[in-house]
Amino acid sequence: MGTLIALHRPVTNPALGRLADHTYVACCEDDAGKAWGCWGAKTGGVQLRAGSGSTMRADAIAGVDERAGVICYLINGVCHQAANRVLFPAGITVRGARGYGVSEALFGPYGRPRGGTGGCLAPFHQHAGISGDHPDCTSADGPNADDDDDGEASAYLKQTADLHAAFDAEPEFAFRNLRSVEALEIALFDLMVRDRLEATFPAKASSVADVLQTRLNFARSRQRLEGSIAEGSISTATFVESINELTLAFQAQMASLLDPEQYFALFELEVGDDVVLGDIEVAEQSDSDDPYGRSR
């Protein structure tokens, strides 16, 4: 069995100072072997953790574009969700990258399998039948795999993967009932909240309902923006800027509902250390094949 390495690197553009870290996946240290860019660069990162898993399976999940089926940037997810999909055979994630907690809250660990308007189809193909190691992942100098996630965290990831599998098993229903996308999003966020905050949450937060309603409000605002970009009434730049504004508002609203310790436990950020997830340059690079399905 091979080794999969989760890596992160900060975005150095001063204009994007609040942008979350970029993440990607490799199978050998020091850029010595194969890596998957996950919507961005795939060199120069710092290791978050490593885990044992089939590198052939990871390569199949990544696909030829190395985006792991996260086809619509900032709708299905960002680099974090693509990297997590590639890391799935090892049972680890890019948790610990700056901004990952916010990204996970808004896209789930493995991304949204379709957009809120029914487009941007991105089911999580787990390629369970593939095993073995990629020929470019056979370095004898690979890192030791970490036992970084405890049993509870592993159970959480299994629950999220199971939710994806259940959703993807009924694609026709999902097309007819767009609210089912909302239901999946809220179910994933609920799992995250309960995993991160455990028993302290009901006793100390305003209420579970208030936190989930805040997340639902974000989902519906995002759906409206997705409709606008799909019909061509807003530009890619406006879409990214608007999603980033919603993301900042979501963090502010969550800070008003959680105490600082809970906020940090959920997002791994201090209150006020806000991040945005959308990189306009990356989004505009993805426009070549117009994945947003805009009208011409």
Steps between C-alpha positions, in 0.01 A plus 500: 500500500626845410511832682291809430620834632277800569681829441415869526657824392394859568385726221756777480307755292469805733161581350374163624631524854190340645494213253514150643805282441529303179515123552609210284610136526826317432629148547871574555684764699694795357307506172676173408201311364148542376277777634146618431445875476136517610421829320844650552874456541642167610846589623649697787247402768542400863378162619191490718486121541544173313299182488513155346279433198493394138672761285346343188156557651596856591610560141170365369307728735713799397431450130699639211445862608598418862184670631335179624167580338468840670413646163352839590737705711329663798174314427600138558791603718856629485843338524424370851216277380695379197796411722278320751353287223848402384599426861189287556683164458721596795211621718655840566420861405673837468367612837750743649542708186404860570133552420419132466239509777302768316537311173378177659203680655391639162584211265539197725819292503439359151313781326149557373400232247305755295423868509191647657337554160551139389811553287869444568464125551788379716418164660771360724623195307691303763638231262481230764602229252845646436803410712877490478766764462575741219840444336596860579428447869758236585765711671660321792546835672132574555384627840358279768122502500348681795226368720380859508125458525353319796215250474234766545641713217518194277138423583408855404670469161327167439165658578563781252609256229190291564280808458663569165450141389132511596448828318682386186294180492184700419607751231158526337337588830769760562430661163129527573539619857764770521428540869666162545831676432421729791412201713835337426688821578326546834542134593874523430533822700304350788743207510794741501357711783431198716842349428691820580296628792377175651300527824591865567288627214140474628597629842696807393384611155181690433341193346564234241213642297652849480834369378339273240270781386803724444651230281170456312481875437847484343390208279201689365696818437763296317230334287381841381853591392539165324184570306636838396831367372328210322275740308792730422370804685815537715868460417734245652673777694170623644401145591826439688486835676139441603572150633792641697274766650248232600783298654612794712140565610460133593808517723372815670161342564656186640719710727185655644352155577807322639737595777866550395605153614222334302574716197864392505406135550271515197710703257853487647509877468481774760193723489582783259768302312265467205578326173358493151506194277464629145807589296390705198807400299426128548132548418578689181746231390215248528289702254658348188239223480232704679421243774233727649276424201425864425267607228667661200 
